[in-house]
Amino acid sequence: MTPSFLSTRRGKLTLALLCSVAFLDFVDAPIVNVALPSIRHALHFSVADLQWIPSAYLLTYGGFMLLGGRFADLLGRRRMLLGGIVVIGISSLIGGFAQSSGLLIGARLAQGLGAAMTLPAALSILTTSFKEGKDRNTALGAWGGIGGLASAVGVLAGGVLTETLGWRWVMFVNPIACALVFGSVLRLIEPDGARKKLENFDALGALLATGGMLLLVYTLVKAPTAGWGKARTIGELAGAFALLAGFVVNELRHRNPLAPPSIFRINGLAAADVTQLVAFAGLLAMFFFLGLYMQNVLHYSPIQTGVAYLPVCFVIGGAAGAASQVLTRLGTRPVIVTGALIAAGGVYWLSRIPVGGSYVTDLLPGLVIMSLGVGPMFVGVTTAANSGVSADKAGLAAALLNASQQVGGALGLAIFTALATSHTNTLLARHVAPVHALNSGLQRGLLASAIFMLASAFVALRTTNTRGEQAVDQAIEAVPEPAAS
């Protein structure tokens, strides 16, 4: 019997390191949100350009995710992890010193590229380092709770840093963290073996996938302001889907495809990825709308807005840890479905926020309920999406899951922001008081978020109910032998 790696000191430190990498990537999206008003004033951003501070990160993060994951499998996960950490650290330093809006947006684009390099590499290292069963469930439980936890901590840290040290420190914290993580990777992660041969590398597939993803995320980000019915938006969406369709055709024909179609024959993998996409569309939009509500309706300061999310940090962490222990007994499907239903109930509670709301009665209960569901849901989804995946495709599986998350987040923000804004504008045209019109629009957006969270529970019914060692049998049945390099 193979001894438990997680029971060793090195195993625990490795898990902590990989979760730190995930946290670093996840937190870079929400940490800037609370600082946006200060950044706009300091660098003279226009209202239209301001959205690109958070959106630029999502654009390259989602756009290069698939390529980053496949390169991790081919070139070495440790190499990609170290390279991505360097990119994040340098780009964050440049962003912190930026004196123009263009330079800051460029730094955010580079940050997203670094995240697309590090996240699939880190997750694939995790799934190949910890044995399938209790060890991997525990490891994925810790990883799965990081996404929701980072969303809350990001808002909290962004508020505290902006009000105390200034907005530039939401960028300056990254180089410090990157230096610590870089040294730990060198000490804890085993060096990669020889690189695989790339003479038959699927360059066309890489171009089509990256181009399609970049255009899709870009269009989704721009659609709320450009207009969904505009010819340009429709054309860009058609172009994105054409590129992605071309990618699928290319993969079916190429002798060494970037994304081998065989990976989608793994039971439940596609359903887990779609569950992540739908759920994260609701979750990211929820955090966006609540931030607007607290600052523009309740008139919270940035630090008050951040502190309001503190209970979320503790509840998501605790719920995720508990869920990882339940997975072996119940399997992933009941955990995902139950978590999604609970999270949907919490977001629905939040959709009833009044103009003169109270944190204790109108926000805290919904946040706690949502957190109790989000932790187990993402633990289950992460486990299901990586179960039964052979080691040579672990980076690709990780990239597919995280690309689903980024596209889902962009999709949710695009659709629900348009829905909320349209409703607010309709009420303003009827001469409803601005604060009431804004609040009603936020309610409409949060209700849509709750519906998407609920829908993710039904999608999750199609996932494979993986229990502990059962995944080993799935791997043997579903995944063909790795091709010789």
C-alpha positions as CSV (number, residue, x, y, z in Angstrom):
1,M,0.0,0.0,0.0
2,T,1.4,3.4,-1.0
3,P,2.0,5.6,2.0
4,S,0.0,8.8,2.3
5,F,1.9,11.8,0.9
6,L,-0.5,14.2,2.6
7,S,0.4,12.7,6.1
8,T,4.1,13.8,5.6
9,R,5.4,17.3,6.4
10,R,6.5,17.8,2.8
11,G,3.0,16.8,1.6
12,K,1.3,19.3,3.8
13,L,3.7,22.0,2.8
14,T,3.2,21.1,-0.9
15,L,-0.6,21.4,-0.5
16,A,-0.3,24.7,1.3
17,L,2.0,26.0,-1.5
18,L,-0.3,24.9,-4.3
19,C,-3.3,26.5,-2.6
20,S,-1.3,29.7,-2.2
21,V,-0.7,29.8,-5.9
22,A,-4.4,29.3,-6.6
23,F,-5.3,32.0,-4.0
24,L,-2.8,34.4,-5.7
25,D,-4.5,33.9,-9.1
26,F,-8.1,34.0,-7.8
27,V,-7.6,37.1,-5.6
28,D,-6.2,39.3,-8.4
29,A,-9.6,39.6,-9.9
30,P,-11.7,41.0,-7.0
31,I,-8.9,42.8,-5.1
32,V,-9.0,45.8,-7.5
33,N,-12.8,46.3,-7.5
34,V,-13.0,48.3,-4.3
35,A,-10.0,50.4,-5.4
36,L,-11.6,51.4,-8.7
37,P,-12.8,54.9,-7.6
38,S,-9.4,55.7,-6.2
39,I,-7.7,54.5,-9.4
40,R,-10.0,56.5,-11.6
41,H,-9.2,59.7,-9.7
42,A,-5.5,59.1,-9.6
43,L,-4.9,58.1,-13.2
44,H,-7.8,60.0,-14.8
45,F,-9.6,57.0,-16.2
46,S,-12.8,57.6,-18.2
47,V,-15.9,55.7,-17.0
48,A,-15.8,53.5,-20.1
49,D,-12.1,52.6,-19.7
50,L,-12.4,51.9,-16.0
51,Q,-14.1,48.6,-16.6
52,W,-10.9,47.3,-18.3
53,I,-9.0,47.2,-15.0
54,P,-10.9,44.1,-13.8
55,S,-11.8,42.9,-17.3
56,A,-8.3,43.0,-18.8
57,Y,-7.2,40.3,-16.3
58,L,-10.2,38.1,-17.1
59,L,-9.5,38.5,-20.8
60,T,-6.0,37.0,-20.9
61,Y,-6.7,34.7,-18.0
62,G,-9.5,33.0,-19.8
63,G,-8.1,33.4,-23.3
64,F,-4.7,31.7,-22.6
65,M,-5.9,29.2,-20.1
66,L,-6.2,26.2,-22.5
67,L,-2.8,26.9,-24.0
68,G,-1.3,27.3,-20.5
69,G,-2.7,24.0,-19.4
70,R,-1.5,22.1,-22.4
71,F,2.0,23.6,-22.3
72,A,2.2,22.5,-18.6
73,D,1.7,18.9,-19.8
74,L,4.2,19.2,-22.6
75,L,6.9,21.5,-21.3
76,G,6.8,20.8,-17.6
77,R,4.4,21.9,-14.9
78,R,7.2,23.2,-12.6
79,R,8.6,25.2,-15.5
80,M,5.3,26.8,-16.3
81,L,4.5,27.5,-12.7
82,L,7.8,29.3,-12.1
83,G,7.5,31.2,-15.4
84,G,3.9,32.3,-14.6
85,I,4.9,33.5,-11.1
86,V,7.7,35.7,-12.6
87,V,5.2,37.2,-15.1
88,I,2.7,38.0,-12.3
89,G,5.3,39.5,-10.1
90,I,6.9,41.7,-12.7
91,S,3.6,42.9,-14.2
92,S,2.2,43.7,-10.8
93,L,5.3,45.8,-10.0
94,I,4.8,47.7,-13.2
95,G,1.1,48.2,-12.5
96,G,1.8,49.5,-9.1
97,F,4.1,52.2,-10.4
98,A,1.9,53.0,-13.4
99,Q,1.3,56.7,-14.1
100,S,-1.1,56.2,-17.0
101,S,-4.3,54.3,-17.6
102,G,-2.8,52.4,-20.6
103,L,0.2,51.1,-18.6
104,L,-2.1,49.9,-15.8
105,I,-4.4,48.1,-18.2
106,G,-1.3,46.5,-20.0
107,A,-0.1,45.3,-16.6
108,R,-3.4,43.7,-15.9
109,L,-3.3,41.9,-19.2
110,A,0.1,40.5,-18.4
111,Q,-1.1,39.5,-14.9
112,G,-3.9,37.4,-16.5
113,L,-1.4,35.8,-18.8
114,G,0.7,34.8,-15.8
115,A,-2.3,33.4,-14.1
116,A,-3.2,31.3,-17.1
117,M,0.3,29.8,-16.9
118,T,0.3,29.1,-13.2
119,L,-3.2,27.9,-12.3
120,P,-3.4,24.8,-14.6
121,A,0.2,23.9,-13.7
122,A,-0.6,24.1,-10.0
123,L,-3.8,22.1,-10.1
124,S,-2.2,19.4,-12.3
125,I,0.7,19.1,-9.8
126,L,-1.9,18.7,-7.1
127,T,-3.8,15.9,-8.9
128,T,-0.7,14.0,-9.8
129,S,1.0,14.4,-6.4
130,F,-1.8,13.2,-4.2
131,K,-3.1,9.6,-4.5
132,E,-6.8,9.2,-5.6
133,G,-9.0,8.7,-2.7
134,K,-9.0,10.4,0.7
135,D,-5.7,12.2,0.1
136,R,-6.8,13.8,-3.1
137,N,-10.3,14.5,-1.8
138,T,-8.7,16.4,1.1
139,A,-6.3,18.2,-1.2
140,L,-9.0,19.1,-3.7
141,G,-11.3,20.2,-0.8
142,A,-8.7,22.7,0.3
143,W,-8.2,23.8,-3.4
144,G,-12.0,24.0,-4.0
145,G,-12.6,26.3,-1.1
146,I,-10.0,28.7,-2.3
147,G,-12.0,30.2,-5.2
148,G,-14.9,31.5,-3.1
149,L,-12.6,32.4,-0.2
150,A,-10.4,34.5,-2.5
151,S,-13.4,36.4,-3.8
152,A,-14.3,37.4,-0.3
153,V,-10.7,38.1,0.9
154,G,-10.0,40.0,-2.3
155,V,-12.7,42.5,-1.5
156,L,-11.6,42.7,2.1
157,A,-7.9,43.2,1.3
158,G,-8.7,45.7,-1.5
159,G,-10.7,47.8,0.9
160,V,-8.2,47.7,3.7
161,L,-5.2,48.4,1.4
162,T,-6.9,51.2,-0.4
163,E,-7.9,53.1,2.7
164,T,-4.7,52.6,4.6
165,L,-1.7,52.3,2.2
166,G,-3.3,53.5,-1.0
167,W,-4.6,51.8,-4.1
168,R,-1.2,51.0,-5.5
169,W,-0.7,48.4,-2.8
170,V,-3.4,46.2,-4.3
171,M,-0.7,45.7,-7.0
172,F,2.4,45.8,-4.8
173,V,1.4,42.9,-2.6
174,N,1.8,40.5,-5.5
175,P,5.6,40.9,-6.0
176,I,6.1,40.2,-2.3
177,A,3.8,37.1,-2.5
178,C,5.4,35.9,-5.7
179,A,8.9,36.1,-4.2
180,L,7.8,33.8,-1.3
181,V,6.0,31.4,-3.6
182,F,8.8,31.2,-6.1
183,G,11.3,30.1,-3.5
184,S,8.9,27.6,-2.1
185,V,8.3,26.0,-5.5
186,L,12.1,25.6,-6.0
187,R,12.3,23.8,-2.6
188,L,9.1,21.7,-2.6
189,I,8.2,20.8,-6.2
190,E,10.4,18.1,-7.9
191,P,12.1,19.3,-11.1
192,D,10.4,18.3,-14.4
193,G,11.7,15.6,-16.6
194,A,12.7,16.0,-20.2
195,R,10.4,18.1,-22.3
196,K,8.2,16.3,-24.7
197,K,8.9,16.7,-28.4
198,L,7.0,19.5,-30.1
199,E,7.7,18.9,-33.8
200,N,4.0,17.8,-34.2
201,F,2.7,20.6,-31.9
202,D,-0.8,21.7,-32.9
203,A,0.0,25.3,-33.7
204,L,-3.2,25.9,-35.6
205,G,-5.2,24.5,-32.7
206,A,-3.4,26.8,-30.3
207,L,-4.1,29.8,-32.5
208,L,-7.8,28.9,-33.0
209,A,-8.4,28.2,-29.3
210,T,-6.6,31.2,-28.0
211,G,-8.1,33.5,-30.6
212,G,-11.6,32.2,-30.1
213,M,-11.4,32.5,-26.3
214,L,-9.9,36.0,-26.4
215,L,-12.5,37.2,-28.8
216,L,-15.4,35.6,-26.8
217,V,-14.3,37.0,-23.4
218,Y,-13.6,40.4,-25.0
219,T,-17.1,40.5,-26.6
220,L,-18.8,39.5,-23.4
221,V,-16.9,42.2,-21.5
222,K,-17.8,44.9,-24.0
223,A,-21.4,43.8,-24.7
224,P,-23.1,45.6,-21.8
225,T,-21.7,49.0,-22.9
226,A,-21.6,48.4,-26.7
227,G,-25.1,46.9,-26.8
228,W,-26.1,43.3,-27.3
229,G,-28.1,44.0,-30.4
230,K,-25.4,46.0,-32.2
231,A,-24.0,44.6,-35.4
232,R,-20.4,44.7,-34.0
233,T,-21.4,42.6,-30.9
234,I,-23.2,40.0,-33.0
235,G,-20.3,39.9,-35.5
236,E,-17.7,39.4,-32.8
237,L,-19.7,36.7,-31.1
238,A,-20.2,34.9,-34.5
239,G,-16.4,35.3,-35.1
240,A,-15.6,33.8,-31.7
241,F,-17.9,30.8,-32.2
242,A,-16.5,30.3,-35.7
243,L,-12.9,30.2,-34.4
244,L,-13.9,27.8,-31.6
245,A,-15.8,25.6,-34.1
246,G,-12.7,25.6,-36.3
247,F,-10.7,24.5,-33.3
248,V,-13.0,21.5,-32.7
249,V,-12.8,20.4,-36.4
250,N,-9.0,20.8,-36.2
251,E,-8.7,18.7,-33.0
252,L,-10.7,15.9,-34.6
253,R,-8.2,15.8,-37.6
254,H,-4.8,16.6,-36.0
255,R,-2.5,13.7,-35.2
256,N,-1.3,15.4,-32.0
257,P,-4.2,17.7,-30.9
258,L,-3.9,20.5,-28.4
259,A,-7.0,19.2,-26.6
260,P,-7.3,15.4,-27.4
261,P,-11.0,14.7,-27.9
262,S,-10.5,11.5,-25.8
263,I,-10.5,13.7,-22.6
264,F,-14.2,14.4,-23.2
265,R,-15.0,10.7,-23.0
266,I,-14.2,10.8,-19.3
267,N,-17.5,10.3,-17.6
268,G,-18.9,13.5,-16.2
269,L,-16.0,15.8,-17.0
270,A,-17.9,18.0,-19.4
271,A,-20.8,18.2,-17.1
272,A,-18.5,19.3,-14.2
273,D,-17.0,22.0,-16.4
274,V,-20.4,23.3,-17.4
275,T,-21.6,23.3,-13.8
276,Q,-18.5,25.4,-12.9
277,L,-19.3,27.8,-15.8
278,V,-23.0,28.3,-14.8
279,A,-22.3,28.6,-11.1
280,F,-19.5,31.0,-11.4
281,A,-21.6,33.2,-13.7
282,G,-23.9,33.7,-10.7
283,L,-21.3,33.9,-8.1
284,L,-19.0,36.6,-9.6
285,A,-22.0,38.7,-10.6
286,M,-23.3,38.5,-7.0
287,F,-20.1,39.9,-5.5
288,F,-20.2,42.7,-8.1
289,F,-23.8,43.7,-7.3
290,L,-23.3,43.5,-3.6
291,G,-20.3,45.7,-3.8
292,L,-22.3,48.3,-5.6
293,Y,-25.2,48.0,-3.1
294,M,-23.0,48.5,-0.1
295,Q,-21.1,51.4,-1.5
296,N,-23.8,53.2,-3.5
297,V,-27.0,52.4,-1.6
298,L,-25.8,51.8,2.0
299,H,-22.8,54.3,1.5
300,Y,-20.3,51.9,3.1
301,S,-16.6,53.0,2.8
302,P,-14.2,50.6,1.0
303,I,-13.0,49.2,4.3
304,Q,-16.5,48.7,5.6
305,T,-17.4,46.9,2.3
306,G,-14.4,44.6,2.7
307,V,-15.0,43.8,6.4
308,A,-18.6,42.9,5.5
309,Y,-17.3,39.8,3.6
310,L,-15.2,38.6,6.6
311,P,-17.8,36.0,7.7
312,V,-17.8,34.6,4.1
313,C,-14.1,33.8,4.4
314,F,-14.5,31.7,7.5
315,V,-17.7,29.9,6.4
316,I,-16.5,29.0,2.9
317,G,-13.3,27.6,4.4
318,G,-15.0,25.5,7.0
319,A,-17.7,24.2,4.7
320,A,-15.1,23.3,2.1
321,G,-13.1,21.3,4.6
322,A,-16.2,19.5,5.9
323,A,-17.2,18.6,2.3
324,S,-13.9,17.1,1.5
325,Q,-14.5,14.5,4.3
326,V,-18.0,13.7,3.1
327,L,-17.0,13.1,-0.6
328,T,-15.6,9.6,0.0
329,R,-18.8,8.5,1.6
330,L,-21.5,10.2,-0.5
331,G,-19.6,11.0,-3.7
332,T,-19.3,14.2,-5.7
333,R,-22.8,14.5,-7.2
334,P,-24.8,14.8,-4.0
335,V,-22.2,17.3,-2.6
336,I,-22.4,19.5,-5.7
337,V,-26.1,19.5,-6.1
338,T,-26.8,20.1,-2.4
339,G,-24.2,22.9,-2.3
340,A,-25.6,24.6,-5.4
341,L,-29.2,24.5,-4.0
342,I,-28.0,26.0,-0.7
343,A,-26.0,28.7,-2.5
344,A,-28.9,29.5,-4.7
345,G,-31.1,30.0,-1.6
346,G,-28.5,32.4,-0.1
347,V,-28.3,34.5,-3.3
348,Y,-32.1,34.6,-3.5
349,W,-32.1,36.0,0.1
350,L,-29.7,38.7,-1.0
351,S,-31.8,39.5,-4.0
352,R,-34.4,41.0,-1.6
353,I,-32.1,43.8,-0.3
354,P,-34.0,46.9,0.6
355,V,-32.9,50.6,0.2
356,G,-32.6,51.1,3.9
357,G,-31.0,47.7,4.5
358,S,-29.4,46.4,7.6
359,Y,-26.2,44.3,7.4
360,V,-27.3,42.0,10.2
361,T,-30.8,41.2,8.9
362,D,-30.5,41.7,5.1
363,L,-26.9,40.8,4.2
364,L,-25.4,38.5,6.8
365,P,-27.9,35.7,6.6
366,G,-27.8,35.5,2.9
367,L,-24.0,35.7,2.8
368,V,-23.7,32.8,5.4
369,I,-26.2,30.6,3.5
370,M,-24.5,31.3,0.2
371,S,-21.1,30.4,1.7
372,L,-22.3,27.2,3.2
373,G,-23.3,26.1,-0.3
374,V,-20.4,27.5,-2.3
375,G,-17.6,25.8,-0.4
376,P,-18.9,22.2,-0.9
377,M,-20.1,22.9,-4.4
378,F,-16.7,24.0,-5.7
379,V,-14.9,21.2,-3.8
380,G,-17.2,18.6,-5.5
381,V,-16.9,20.2,-9.0
382,T,-13.1,20.4,-8.7
383,T,-12.9,16.7,-7.7
384,A,-15.4,15.5,-10.4
385,A,-13.6,17.5,-13.1
386,N,-10.2,16.0,-12.3
387,S,-11.2,12.4,-11.4
388,G,-10.2,9.7,-13.9
389,V,-7.8,12.0,-15.8
390,S,-4.5,10.4,-16.7
391,A,-1.3,12.2,-15.6
392,D,-0.3,13.3,-19.1
393,K,-3.6,15.3,-19.5
394,A,-3.9,16.7,-15.9
395,G,-2.8,20.2,-17.1
396,L,-5.4,20.2,-19.8
397,A,-8.2,19.0,-17.5
398,A,-7.2,21.8,-15.0
399,A,-7.2,24.3,-17.8
400,L,-10.7,23.3,-19.1
401,L,-12.1,23.6,-15.6
402,N,-10.6,27.0,-14.9
403,A,-11.4,28.3,-18.4
404,S,-15.0,27.4,-17.7
405,Q,-14.8,29.5,-14.5
406,Q,-13.4,32.6,-16.3
407,V,-15.8,32.4,-19.2
408,G,-18.7,31.9,-16.8
409,G,-17.6,34.9,-14.8
410,A,-17.4,37.1,-17.9
411,L,-20.7,35.8,-19.2
412,G,-22.5,36.4,-15.9
413,L,-21.2,40.0,-15.6
414,A,-22.1,40.7,-19.2
415,I,-25.7,39.4,-19.1
416,F,-26.7,40.4,-15.5
417,T,-25.1,43.8,-15.7
418,A,-27.1,44.5,-18.9
419,L,-30.2,43.2,-17.2
420,A,-29.8,45.3,-14.1
421,T,-28.8,48.5,-16.0
422,S,-31.7,48.2,-18.3
423,H,-34.2,47.9,-15.4
424,T,-32.6,50.8,-13.6
425,N,-32.8,53.0,-16.7
426,T,-36.4,52.1,-17.3
427,L,-37.3,53.2,-13.7
428,L,-35.2,56.4,-14.0
429,A,-37.2,57.2,-17.2
430,R,-40.3,56.9,-15.1
431,H,-38.8,59.5,-12.7
432,V,-38.2,56.9,-9.9
433,A,-35.7,58.2,-7.3
434,P,-32.2,57.3,-8.4
435,V,-31.3,55.3,-5.3
436,H,-34.6,53.2,-5.6
437,A,-34.0,52.7,-9.3
438,L,-30.4,51.5,-8.7
439,N,-31.5,49.2,-5.9
440,S,-34.3,47.7,-7.9
441,G,-31.8,47.0,-10.8
442,L,-29.4,45.3,-8.3
443,Q,-32.3,43.2,-7.0
444,R,-33.0,42.1,-10.6
445,G,-29.4,41.2,-11.2
446,L,-29.1,39.3,-8.0
447,L,-32.3,37.3,-8.8
448,A,-30.8,36.3,-12.1
449,S,-27.6,35.2,-10.3
450,A,-29.7,33.1,-8.0
451,I,-31.5,31.5,-10.9
452,F,-28.1,30.6,-12.5
453,M,-26.9,29.1,-9.2
454,L,-30.1,27.0,-9.1
455,A,-29.6,25.9,-12.8
456,S,-26.1,24.7,-11.9
457,A,-27.6,22.2,-9.5
458,F,-29.6,20.6,-12.4
459,V,-26.5,20.6,-14.6
460,A,-24.6,18.8,-11.8
461,L,-27.0,15.9,-12.0
462,R,-25.1,14.9,-15.1
463,T,-21.8,14.7,-13.4
464,T,-20.3,11.3,-12.4
465,N,-20.8,10.4,-8.8
466,T,-17.2,9.8,-7.9
467,R,-16.4,8.1,-4.6
468,G,-12.9,7.7,-3.4
469,E,-11.2,4.7,-5.1
470,Q,-14.1,4.4,-7.6
471,A,-12.2,7.0,-9.6
472,V,-9.3,4.6,-10.3
473,D,-11.7,2.3,-12.1
474,Q,-13.1,5.2,-14.1
475,A,-9.6,6.2,-15.1
476,I,-8.8,2.7,-16.5
477,E,-12.1,2.5,-18.4
478,A,-12.3,6.1,-19.7
479,V,-8.8,7.2,-20.5
480,P,-6.7,5.6,-23.3
481,E,-3.1,4.9,-22.9
482,P,-0.9,8.0,-23.2
483,A,0.6,8.4,-26.7
484,A,4.4,8.1,-26.9
485,S,6.2,11.3,-26.9
